């Protein structure tokens, strides 16, 4: 797999929509015509649930709001799924807008994957039959502390571009964020929540989107100060950790994740160390001896190379001779194929705890895609039976985008270019001195790694006192692990309180 195709998966894996092996945008989803827009009346239902140990009455509202984002009536009808606590103070009650990535798929994965009032329950056994997956009440949802609004961008879910607007006008970093910024303002105004604390949660490419939205809201002639942002499975600094051979930083950033995977599968030399202690040693080595010798490259002494190779073998489970033959570098994609090669198994890309037999052609579908399948299986029934949505127009799970080139990356030309997403967060920090940022990553996610999250939090010029960095058991969709769903819910509660 090329670097570019690997990154395509990196942005879309958390929001993979249809098949087991291809990025969401490579799927044969039907194109959405501009005239498919239907102005349905709101669908409102009332529910009760237990969240954060509290019994809560709440209202679910599925509604479409028209937004205008440019000249010549450029606009869209954005459909969201909102969960609001009954009898709460609309001014003081926080509200959080949540979205996935793709870069353009709906929010169903965050919605019933781990944060909404229902979640898909996956067995702790990663080898369990998918038929055992269930949709259950989500006791870990932070709905007790914050209202949740799951937003689908135009051309996904039930959202559509307005008649006369080419849907592709939103297929760019800036235009995509503009529709979200416009929707947030429209939703707050309609519901009388313009004085409420506002938060964003974005996953995967949604983290890039969240940073861009923050910057646009800060730069607006009528700035909207956000109270906080949660970046989960972040890709906002992808240019810094994409594994080009000469990008020394990327190998340093990847080592903690590689070490965690080696520890999990029993290939690393644990020496009785807990995962936390093991990772602490991996981080220390990565930023010390490993960085020094990698930076020296061919100028490093043979003794230094052998010492580093031996330490890498201990931490990763890949033999020292392999490292010596490969300039002390292993990409995350190569590691997925190498670690359990003797067993004929490939590691999952979105969650490396999962494995699958390698075919006689030398590849295999990503075994961790089963986590996205769970959401895909249960979401249609959930919105029909629980939320009572009986609309006949299709809920679009993916947009027909041919590849990275079909998304507008501005002057950066590609996601690997220098697009300073972090500056949007910095602008919001400057606008609102109370703004807080939560950055979280799955421990076994080979795409948006722990080291990349640390790089983002320490190299973006942000006030460290306002940044919380969290690592969760699991992968890119770590909320598939019950303990992680609980931890994420608690971290969101802490963020909004």
N, C-alpha and C positions, 0 to 999 in steps of 0.2 A: 504494500500500500504506500502510495506517495505521501509526502508530508502534507500536501494540499488536501488530499482526500482524507487523511487522518484527521486534519483539523475540521474538515466538513463534518465528520462524525463528532468531533469534540464539541462543536457548537450545537449539534442537533440531537445527540444521543439521549439527553434527558427528556426530550420531547419527541422521540421517535414515534411515528404515527401509524405505520402500517406493517412493514415487513420486518424480517429478522436481520437483514444484512445490509440495507442501504440507508443513506441519510434520508431524513424526512422529505427533503426537497426533490429527491430522485424518484419519489413514488408517483404512480400514474393517477394522481387525484384529478378529478375533472376540473377544468378551468372554471372560474367563477365569472359569470357575465355581469356586466354593470347593472343590468335590468333585473337581476335576481333579488334585489333588495326588496324586502317585505316589511311593512311597518306594522308589526304585531303589537297588540296591546300588552301591557305588562302582565306577567304571571306572578301572582303573589300567593305564597303559602305560609302557614304558621306551624311552628315546630317547638319541641322541647328536647333538651339534651343535657348531659353532664359534661362540663368542660373545666379543667383545672380544679376538679373536686367540687364544683358548684353546679347546682341545677339552674339551667338558664332557659328562659323562653325567648325565642328569636323568630324573626321574619326572614324568609328567603324571597328575593325579588329578582326575577329574570326580566331584563328590560333593554330596549335599544334606545340609544340617544344619538341624535344627529350632531355631528361636529364639523366645523369648517376649519380647514387648515391652510388655505392658500387662495390665490386669486382665481377668478373665473369659476367661482362656486365649487372649487375643489373640496371634496369632503367625503364623509363616510357615515354610516350608521353603525355604531359600535355597540355590541350586545355584551352585557356583563351579568354575572351571577353574584348578587350581594347578599350577605348574611349580616343582619343588624340585630343587636340585642334589644328586646322590648323594654320600654319604660326607662331607657337610658337618656341622659342629658345630651341632646344633639350637638351642643357647643363644646362640651368638655370631653365627650366620648371620642377616643382615637379611631381613625379609620385607616385601613391599609389596603392598597391596591397591589394585586399580585398578578404576575404573568410569567410564562415560560419563554423559551427562546426560539431556536429553530434555524435561521433567525425569524421565521414567521410561521408559527403554529399556535393553536389555542392553548388555554391555560388548564386543560383538564388534568395534567399530570400533578401540578401543585394542588389542584382543586380536590381530587379524591385520592391522590397519591399519599398526602400526608398532612395537609394543613386545614382543609375544610372540615365541616361537621361530620362527614363520613370519610372513611379511608379504606383502601384495599389492604387487608391483613395478609401478609406473607409469612409463611412458617420460618422460624429461625434456621431450619435446615435448608441450606441453599440447593440441595439436591431434591427437594420435595417436588411432587407432581403439581404442575400448575392448576390441576383441577381442584386442589385443596385451597386455593386462594378464595377469600371471601370479602364481601363489602360489609363493614361493621361500623358501629358508632365510633367516632373518633374522640376518645376521652382526652386526647392530648391537644386537640385544637385550641388555640388561644382565644376562641370566641368569647370567653368570659372577660377578656381584657381589652379586646379591640375588634371593631367591625371589619369584616373581610369582604373585599370586592375583587372577584376574579375576572380579568379583562381579556377578551379575545381580539387581536388586531384585525383590521379589515381584511376580508377574503378568507378568514379562518372562522371556525365555529359557525355561529349565526351572523357574524359581522360581515358587512359588505361595503364596498365603495359606493358612493352616491351615484345615481344615474348621471351620465355625462362625465364621470371621473374614471379615468383608466386605472384599474386596480394596481397596476405596476408602479403608479406614481408613489406608492408607499413602500416600495422595495428598496429602501436606502436607510442608512443609519439615521440621518437627520429627519427625513420625512416620517419614518416609522415612529420616532420619538415624538414628533409634533402631534400625531394623531392621539398618542397617549396623554400628552400634556393637555391637549384640548379636551379630551374626554374627562380627565380628572377635574378640570375646572367646571365642566358642564354637570358632572355628577354631583359635585359639592353644592353647586348652585341650586340644582333641582331639589335636592334633599335638605336644604337649609343647613348645610354642614360647613359653610365657608369659614367658620371660626374654629373648626375642630383641628386637633393635631393630625397631620397627614404623614403617612409612612408608605414606603414602597418595598416590595419584595420581588426580586428578579432572579431567575435561575438560568444558568448556562449563558447563551447569548442574551437572555433577559437581564444579566448583570451589566452588559454593555449598554443595553437599552436604558436601564435604570440610571446609570451614570450620565447618559446623554440627556435624559428627561430632566435630571437634577440641574444640569447646566443650563438647559433651555428655560426652566422655570426661574432660575436665578438671574438669567440675562434679560428676562422679559421686562418691558416697560412697566408692567404691573407684576412684580416678582411675587411668587408664591413660595413662602419658606416651608420646606419640608422639615418635619421633626426628626426623621431618621430614615435609613435605608438598610435593608438586609440583602447582601449579595451572597447567593448560595451557588456553589459550583462555578466560581467566577472565572470569566475569560477576558476581563477588562484589560489585562496586560499581556495578551497572547503573544505580542511581538517579542516580549522579553523571554518567554519560556518555550517558544516553538523550537524544535530540536534540529536546527541546522547544524551541520558538523562543526562549524567554527564558533557556534554560540555557546561558549563555555558556561555561561550562567545557567543555561537550561539544564545541564547535567547536574549541577549543584542543586537546582530547584527540584529536580525529579527524584533525587536519591532517597529522601525520607519516604516517599510513596513506594518506591521500589523495595526499600528495606521492610516496610510494613507488610507488603505482599509476600516477600520471602519469609518473614516471621510467621505470617498466617498459615502458609502452606508447609511449614516445617522444613524449609530448604535453607534458610539462614541459620547461622550458628547462634542460637539463643543464649546459651550458657546460663540458663535459668532466669534470664532477665524478663521482666514483664514487658508488654508492648510499649508502654510509656517510657520505661527506662531504655529500651532498645532504640526507640525513635530519638530520644534525647542524645544518645551517642552518635546516631547516624547524622543528626543535624550538626552536631559539633564537628564531626569529621568532615562533613560536606563543606562547611564554611571555613575550615581550617586547612588541614593537610591536602585534602582532595582539590580544593580550589587553587591552592598554591601550585601544585604539581601540574594540574590541567592548564593553568595559565602559562606555565613554562613551556608546555608542549614538547616539541622535539628537543628542546634545550635541557629538559629535565634529565637527571642522571639515571642510569639503569637501576641503581640501588633504590632511588626514590620511586621509580615506576613499579618495581617489584613490591616494595612496601605498600604502596597504595593499592595495587592489584590484589594483594593478599587481604587487605582490609575490606575492599569491595566484595571479594568472594565471601568473606564472613558475613557481611551485611546483606548481601543480595541472593546468595546461593548460586551464583554463576561462577565457574572456575576462574582462578587467577590467570591461567594461561589464555583464556578467552579474552580477558581484559587486556592483557599484554599484546595480543594480536590485533586488538581493535582500539588502540590509542586510549585505553582506559575509559571508553565511552560505550554506553549501551542506551539506545533509544527506548522509550516506553513501549513502542510497537514491537521492537525486537525482543524485549524482555517478555512480553506476553507469549511469544512463540518459543522462547528458549527455556524458560524456567521448568516447565513440565514436559519438555520435548521427549524425555525418556519414557514417559507414560503415554505419549501420543495425544497430549491434551493442550488446548489453547486456553489462555486466561481470558476472562471477560474484559472488555474495554471499559464499559461503564461501571463495572463492579468486578474487580479481579478476584473476588472470592469464588465466583462462578467459573466453571470450566466446561469445555465441550471437546469431543474427539475431533482431531484434525482429519480431514478427508484425504483421500489418495491424491487429491490435487494440491495438497499442502495448505489448505485454508479451512475455515469453518465459520458459520454464522456466529455473531457475538452472543455467547451463552447468557450474558446478563440482560439481553433484550427482553427476556421473559418478564422482567419487572415492568416494562412499558406495556407489555401485552395485558397484564392484569388491569391496568387503567382502561385500556382500549375495550376490554371485555365488559367492564361494569358501567362505564360512563353513560352509554345510551340508555340503559335501563334506569339508571339513577335519575337522570333528568326527566325521563318519562314518568316513572312511578312515584318518585319522592317529590320532585319539583312540579309535576303535573304540566310539563311543557308538551303540547300536542301539535306543535308546528309541523307542517309537511315539508318545508324546505330543509335541505340536508344540513347536518352539522358537519362542517368540512374539517377533517383532521390534519390536512396538510395542503400546502399550496404547490402547484406545479412549477417549481423553480429548478432550472437545469443544473445549476451549480453555483459556486461562489461568485462567478463572474456576473451572475444575474442580480446580484445585490449591490447597491451603490455604496461604495466605501469612501467616497469623496476623494480628496487628494491622496489618501493613503493607497488607493487603487485596489487593495485587498486587505483582508483581516491581518495579514502579516506586515502591513505597512504601519507607519508610526501614527496611529490615531490616538490622541491623548485622552482617552475616556476618563482617566482619573481627575482631569481638570474640572470636569462637571461636578464631581463630588467636592473638590476643593472650593469651587465657587459657592456651593450651597453651605459649606462650613463657614465661609466668610460672611455670607448673608445672614445665617442664623447661628449665633454662638452656642445655642443649646443643641444643635444638630448632633446626632449620634449615628455611628456606622457599625454594623455587625457584618463580619465576613466569615462565612462558614464553608467548609469543604468536607466531603467524604474521604475517609482515610484510604480507601482502596480504589479511588477514582484515578484511572491512568491518564485522564485527559486534562481536567482542571485540578491540578495537584495542590497538596499542602504547601509545598515550597513556593509555588506560584502565588498562593494567597499571602504568604509571608512577604514575598517580594512586593506585592501590591501595597500591603499595609505599611511597609517600612520605606519604600522608595518613591512614594507619591507626594511627599511633602505635607501630609495630613498631620493634624494634631494627634499624637499617639494617645493622649488622654481620652479622646473621643472615639477611638477605634477598639472594637473587641474582636479578637480572632478566635474562632472555634473550629475544632476538628471532630467529626462525628463518625461513629461506627457505621460502615457501609460504603457505598460508592457514590456515583453521580446523583442517584436518586436515593440517598441514604435514609430518607424517611421511610423506606420500605422496611427498615429495622425498627421494631416497636420502641426500643430504648432510645433510638435516635429521633423518632417522631415525638417522643416525650421531651427529649432535650431541646429540640427545635422549638416546640411550643413554649417551653419554659424560657428559652432565650428571647423569643419574641415578646413574651410578657415582660421580661426585664428591660428590653429595648423601649417598649411603649410606656413603661412606668418610670 
